Amino acid sequence: MATAEPARPVRQIEQNKFGRSVVYEGEVLRHSVHARVVHWAVALFFVLALLSGFALFIPWLYKPLAPLFGGGPTARLLHPWFGLGFVAVMLLQLRGWLADMRWIANDNRWLGHMPDYVTKSDSAEPSYVGKFNAGQKLWFWGMVGAGAVFLLTGVLMWFPEVFGRTGMWISYFFHDLAGLGMLAGFVIHIYEGTAAMPGTLRGMARGTVSEEWAWTHHPAWYREVRQRSGDSPGSKQR
């Protein structure tokens, strides 16, 4: 008869109006419940806007995708609202992550390290990497920029009788260009958060990551977290 796995000691419990995160021994809290909800809302609205947009603007995708939204007319009606939802939750994410996403001198140093990061020739990140590395910051600010493009061009396309047909057709080009750029970044983002760095997705699902993951991928942030909690990073400090 199999014996039950012993319960792990609880290190910390984060509880607020958005929900509850339990941090066990050997873990650190990476993302609050609010940050996780906003992140998944950004992803959801982006995917809905992307699929409904593909259904409208790529003829060979109309047949498989349009029925997901109740048909072509409904997809056309919903697409701009999905886009507005994406912009709205992106603003919430910008508000919550602005301090962590500020560009600092060490981010320039990391860009020189990028070839090692991409080729995985170094198993651990440099000791100066904080909560987000420069690549993650570039992706974040790319999303913010794309959101601004979506909003501006989307309004021009939504009201062609006000802004004119020329503005609408120019907007189509930049709207689609931003969408394709976001799609490419989104695919890379999924890969980096799953196969490339196992354990990353857990941080955005449960809110916690293992100490080993933290000091391997974001060592400066790991040290800050442990010091704020009054613990010494010990042997994991590099």
MOMOVEN-V991762 format. One record per residue. N is the residue number from 1. RES is the residue in one small letter. SS is DSSP state (alpha for helix, beta for strand, coil for the rest). PHI is phi in radians with two decimals (NA if undefined). OMEGA is omega in radians with two decimals (none if undefined). Layout:
# MOMOVEN-V991762
N & RES & SS & PHI & OMEGA
N & RES & SS & PHI & OMEGA
This chain:
# MOMOVEN-V991762
1 & m & coil & NA & -3.10
2 & a & coil & -1.23 & 3.10
3 & t & coil & -1.63 & -3.12
4 & a & coil & -1.22 & 3.10
5 & e & coil & -1.19 & -3.12
6 & p & coil & -1.10 & -3.13
7 & a & coil & -1.20 & 3.12
8 & r & coil & -1.41 & 3.10
9 & p & coil & -1.10 & 3.12
10 & v & beta & -1.53 & 3.13
11 & r & beta & -1.57 & -3.01
12 & q & beta & -2.72 & 3.02
13 & i & beta & -2.23 & 3.06
14 & e & beta & -1.74 & -3.10
15 & q & beta & -2.31 & 3.02
16 & n & beta & -2.61 & -3.05
17 & k & coil & -1.17 & -3.12
18 & f & coil & -1.55 & -3.13
19 & g & beta & 2.64 & -2.98
20 & r & beta & -2.38 & 3.06
21 & s & beta & -2.15 & 3.13
22 & v & beta & -1.87 & 3.13
23 & v & beta & -1.90 & -3.12
24 & y & beta & -1.61 & 3.06
25 & e & coil & -1.01 & -3.09
26 & g & coil & 1.55 & -3.13
27 & e & beta & -2.17 & 2.96
28 & v & beta & -2.33 & 3.12
29 & l & beta & -1.39 & -3.12
30 & r & coil & -1.83 & -3.09
31 & h & coil & -2.30 & 3.08
32 & s & coil & -1.22 & 3.11
33 & v & alpha & -1.05 & -3.13
34 & h & alpha & -1.04 & 3.14
35 & a & alpha & -1.08 & 3.14
36 & r & alpha & -1.21 & 3.13
37 & v & alpha & -1.09 & -3.14
38 & v & alpha & -1.13 & 3.13
39 & h & alpha & -1.03 & -3.12
40 & w & alpha & -1.22 & 3.06
41 & a & alpha & -1.17 & 3.07
42 & v & alpha & -1.03 & -3.14
43 & a & alpha & -1.09 & -3.11
44 & l & alpha & -1.10 & -3.11
45 & f & alpha & -1.14 & 3.10
46 & f & alpha & -1.12 & -3.12
47 & v & alpha & -1.11 & 3.12
48 & l & alpha & -1.11 & 3.11
49 & a & alpha & -1.15 & -3.13
50 & l & alpha & -1.11 & -3.09
51 & l & alpha & -1.17 & 3.12
52 & s & alpha & -1.18 & 3.08
53 & g & alpha & -1.16 & 3.08
54 & f & alpha & -1.08 & 3.14
55 & a & alpha & -1.08 & -3.08
56 & l & alpha & -1.50 & -2.92
57 & f & alpha & -1.91 & 3.10
58 & i & coil & -2.10 & -3.00
59 & p & alpha & -0.92 & -3.06
60 & w & alpha & -1.30 & 3.05
61 & l & alpha & -1.77 & -3.10
62 & y & alpha & -1.07 & -3.04
63 & k & alpha & -1.11 & -3.14
64 & p & alpha & -1.34 & -3.01
65 & l & alpha & -1.71 & -3.07
66 & a & alpha & -1.00 & 3.13
67 & p & alpha & -1.06 & 3.12
68 & l & alpha & -1.09 & -3.10
69 & f & alpha & -1.95 & 3.12
70 & g & coil & 1.57 & 3.13
71 & g & coil & 1.98 & -3.09
72 & g & alpha & -1.04 & -3.14
73 & p & alpha & -1.04 & 3.13
74 & t & alpha & -1.21 & 3.09
75 & a & alpha & -1.07 & 3.12
76 & r & alpha & -1.13 & 3.12
77 & l & alpha & -1.21 & -3.03
78 & l & alpha & -1.41 & -3.03
79 & h & alpha & -0.93 & 3.14
80 & p & alpha & -1.13 & 3.12
81 & w & alpha & -1.26 & 3.01
82 & f & alpha & -1.07 & 3.12
83 & g & alpha & -1.11 & 3.10
84 & l & alpha & -1.14 & 3.07
85 & g & alpha & -1.10 & 3.10
86 & f & alpha & -1.06 & -3.13
87 & v & alpha & -1.10 & -3.11
88 & a & alpha & -1.10 & -3.12
89 & v & alpha & -1.29 & 3.05
90 & m & alpha & -1.14 & 3.07
91 & l & alpha & -1.14 & 3.07
92 & l & alpha & -1.11 & 3.12
93 & q & alpha & -1.16 & 3.10
94 & l & alpha & -1.07 & 3.13
95 & r & alpha & -1.10 & -3.09
96 & g & alpha & -1.36 & -3.02
97 & w & alpha & -1.91 & -3.03
98 & l & coil & -0.99 & -3.10
99 & a & coil & -1.09 & -3.11
100 & d & coil & -1.27 & -3.08
101 & m & coil & -1.70 & 3.09
102 & r & coil & -1.14 & -3.12
103 & w & coil & -1.40 & -3.12
104 & i & coil & -2.21 & -3.07
105 & a & alpha & -1.02 & -3.12
106 & n & alpha & -1.13 & 3.09
107 & d & alpha & -1.18 & 3.05
108 & n & alpha & -1.13 & 3.08
109 & r & alpha & -1.09 & -3.10
110 & w & alpha & -1.13 & 3.14
111 & l & alpha & -1.03 & 3.05
112 & g & alpha & -1.20 & 3.13
113 & h & alpha & -1.53 & -3.01
114 & m & alpha & -0.96 & 3.12
115 & p & alpha & -0.99 & 3.10
116 & d & alpha & -1.17 & 3.12
117 & y & alpha & -1.16 & -3.09
118 & v & alpha & -1.18 & -3.09
119 & t & alpha & -1.50 & -3.14
120 & k & coil & 1.05 & 3.14
121 & s & coil & -1.28 & 3.07
122 & d & coil & -2.08 & -3.05
123 & s & coil & -1.26 & -3.11
124 & a & coil & -2.19 & 3.10
125 & e & coil & -1.30 & 3.08
126 & p & coil & -1.04 & -3.02
127 & s & coil & -1.13 & -3.09
128 & y & coil & -1.57 & -3.07
129 & v & coil & -1.27 & -3.12
130 & g & coil & -1.55 & -3.04
131 & k & coil & -1.10 & 3.08
132 & f & coil & -2.29 & 3.08
133 & n & coil & -1.44 & -3.06
134 & a & alpha & -1.11 & 3.10
135 & g & alpha & -1.10 & 3.10
136 & q & alpha & -1.14 & 3.10
137 & k & alpha & -1.16 & 3.10
138 & l & alpha & -1.07 & 3.10
139 & w & alpha & -1.11 & -3.14
140 & f & alpha & -1.08 & -3.12
141 & w & alpha & -1.22 & 3.00
142 & g & alpha & -1.12 & 3.08
143 & m & alpha & -1.13 & 3.12
144 & v & alpha & -1.07 & 3.12
145 & g & alpha & -1.10 & 3.12
146 & a & alpha & -1.12 & 3.10
147 & g & alpha & -1.05 & 3.11
148 & a & alpha & -1.14 & 3.11
149 & v & alpha & -1.13 & 3.12
150 & f & alpha & -1.00 & -3.09
151 & l & alpha & -1.16 & -3.09
152 & l & alpha & -1.14 & -3.11
153 & t & alpha & -1.22 & 3.12
154 & g & alpha & -1.12 & 3.10
155 & v & alpha & -1.12 & 3.13
156 & l & alpha & -1.10 & 3.14
157 & m & alpha & -1.34 & -3.09
158 & w & alpha & -1.25 & -3.09
159 & f & coil & -2.21 & -3.11
160 & p & alpha & -1.13 & -3.14
161 & e & alpha & -1.21 & 3.13
162 & v & alpha & -1.60 & -3.01
163 & f & alpha & -1.74 & 3.07
164 & g & coil & 1.65 & -3.10
165 & r & alpha & -1.21 & -3.13
166 & t & alpha & -1.09 & 3.09
167 & g & alpha & -1.08 & 3.14
168 & m & alpha & -1.14 & -3.10
169 & w & alpha & -1.21 & 3.04
170 & i & alpha & -1.10 & 3.14
171 & s & alpha & -1.13 & 3.08
172 & y & alpha & -0.96 & -3.08
173 & f & alpha & -1.07 & -3.08
174 & f & alpha & -1.26 & 3.09
175 & h & alpha & -1.12 & 3.14
176 & d & alpha & -1.18 & 3.13
177 & l & alpha & -1.09 & 3.10
178 & a & alpha & -1.12 & 3.13
179 & g & alpha & -1.13 & 3.12
180 & l & alpha & -1.16 & 3.09
181 & g & alpha & -1.10 & 3.11
182 & m & alpha & -1.13 & 3.12
183 & l & alpha & -1.09 & 3.12
184 & a & alpha & -1.08 & 3.12
185 & g & alpha & -1.14 & -3.14
186 & f & alpha & -1.14 & 3.11
187 & v & alpha & -1.10 & 3.11
188 & i & alpha & -1.10 & 3.14
189 & h & alpha & -1.06 & 3.11
190 & i & alpha & -1.11 & 3.14
191 & y & alpha & -1.08 & -3.13
192 & e & alpha & -1.11 & -3.10
193 & g & alpha & -1.48 & -3.11
194 & t & alpha & -2.22 & -3.02
195 & a & alpha & -1.17 & -3.05
196 & a & alpha & -1.25 & -3.11
197 & m & coil & -2.36 & 3.12
198 & p & coil & -0.95 & -3.12
199 & g & coil & 1.83 & -3.13
200 & t & alpha & -1.20 & -3.12
201 & l & alpha & -1.05 & 3.12
202 & r & alpha & -1.01 & 3.13
203 & g & alpha & -1.11 & 3.13
204 & m & alpha & -1.65 & 3.08
205 & a & alpha & -1.70 & -3.13
206 & r & coil & -1.75 & -3.12
207 & g & coil & 1.65 & -3.08
208 & t & beta & -2.05 & 3.02
209 & v & beta & -2.32 & 3.11
210 & s & beta & -1.26 & 3.08
211 & e & alpha & -1.05 & 3.13
212 & e & alpha & -1.07 & 3.11
213 & w & alpha & -1.08 & -3.08
214 & a & alpha & -1.09 & -3.07
215 & w & alpha & -1.35 & 3.06
216 & t & alpha & -1.36 & -3.01
217 & h & alpha & -1.77 & -3.10
218 & h & coil & -2.50 & -2.98
219 & p & alpha & -1.09 & -3.14
220 & a & alpha & -1.15 & 3.09
221 & w & alpha & -1.15 & 3.12
222 & y & alpha & -1.04 & 3.13
223 & r & alpha & -1.11 & 3.12
224 & e & alpha & -1.08 & -3.14
225 & v & alpha & -1.09 & -3.12
226 & r & alpha & -1.18 & 3.12
227 & q & alpha & -1.19 & 3.10
228 & r & alpha & -1.14 & 3.14
229 & s & coil & -1.46 & 3.13
230 & g & coil & 1.48 & 3.12
231 & d & coil & -1.73 & 3.06
232 & s & coil & -1.59 & 3.09
233 & p & coil & -1.06 & 3.04
234 & g & alpha & 1.11 & -3.04
235 & s & alpha & -1.21 & -3.11
236 & k & alpha & -1.43 & -3.14
237 & q & coil & -1.28 & -3.13
238 & r & coil & -2.01 & none
